């Protein structure tokens, strides 16, 4: 459903010419919810579906989204129970890493050229929009990975 | 789990290797992957339809909020442009009609079937310039076919599914096509003995040209009349051209003496003007028209308008000038496009 939305709707809603990446935000949020490993695999599988759905080279977005989930999950362990704003920051960071990977892979596999001059506007917009979307996507990521939210119980006296 | 562990490292290495393997297989072309892609597109189709229905009010609201001032400015600009182009239009109609007539006289007319399609999706990513259209292989569309609109070249088909296709736009950094640029030249005014009359449009998408050419060899009273009906022009033009027989037995008509340089037209990504390279140093000037070259192996038929030269970057050495091109088609606002079902002669099976 997210892939379909990205294709038919989000492509038209642009901030300074940059489309938010909701599928990428979901993968990074899944990394926060489930940790680096599960985030990586979730990103890989969702990225494969994205590649199949958009006609891009198979593996291109799988690698990028996998890295996004992995990065978000990896940096999330710096705090035992990170604040909401820290989680937002990590989702933004993971999304930026994922989005940066796309032109890198494109440069390696094709003659598409390097989009260096546009990255300075693309990465901040994607990171900020992903951070904002993380409010909705972290519960969704937890649900899709069948993870219960952590609850802390006081030790019995 | 600690940040660095053998199992975690193994997992990420496996993930990267899997991606590289899939990329390699897909780059080489694999029917299994193509089949999976087609199957997934079919599965995704109902979700896209639902998403489109649900998101239409949201998109409209967004466009209304963000594009209002742009639309207002563009509206004013377009009013000015319409006023300026109204005068040019009549002249252009006459020239186009004469050109078509000359092609007819020389047996050079070529009509290519087209499929009209609606643009239903924008580029989902930020690094490729593509759109999705609602026609696919069921309508005879093949990978590589050229996509145009009323203004000119839009792009080419890169992926085809049963009922939809992906179009790589001409400003994508991977887009390239052989092109020619008019190097200027004199436009010879109509010679004596040629009369041209242009009438106002009466029927949409129909152009009728009636030509009467005197044939001195057969006799001054004998005339050959040719009537052709074409559907290429967006507006209708009815032109009657009469070339009077010459005493010498030679029929003279209007001739455009244009020189052309060929080169490679390439997109350079969003935010950068497409460019044309490998053009010989010549009398190319700002405003020269760029169009497709055609040829036995080119996927595009000849003479599709691409755009005009708006900047010439002189380069040292033998690299030749770099021409920056403004596309004739507005790729930011595409609603309906036409897929030209043209196959180059080298790919058409004999017989």
Interface residues (C-beta under 8 A of the other chain):
Chain A: X1 X3 X4 X5 X6 X7 X8 X9 X10 X11 X12 X13 X17 X18 X19 X21 X35 X36 X37 X40 X41 X44 X48 X49 X50 X52 X53 X54 X55 X56 X57 X58 X59 X60 X62 X63 X66 X70 X74 X77 X99 X102 X103 X105 X106 X109 X110 X111 X112 X113 X115 X117 X118 X122 X126
Chain B: X1 X3 X7 X8 X11 X12 X15 X16 X18 X19 X20 X21 X22 X23 X25 X26 X27 X33 X36 X37 X40 X41 X44 X47 X48 X50 X51 X52 X54 X55 X58 X59 X62 X63 X120 X121 X122 X123 X124 X125 X126 X127 X128 X132 X158 X159 X166 X172 X173 X174 X268 X269 X270 X271
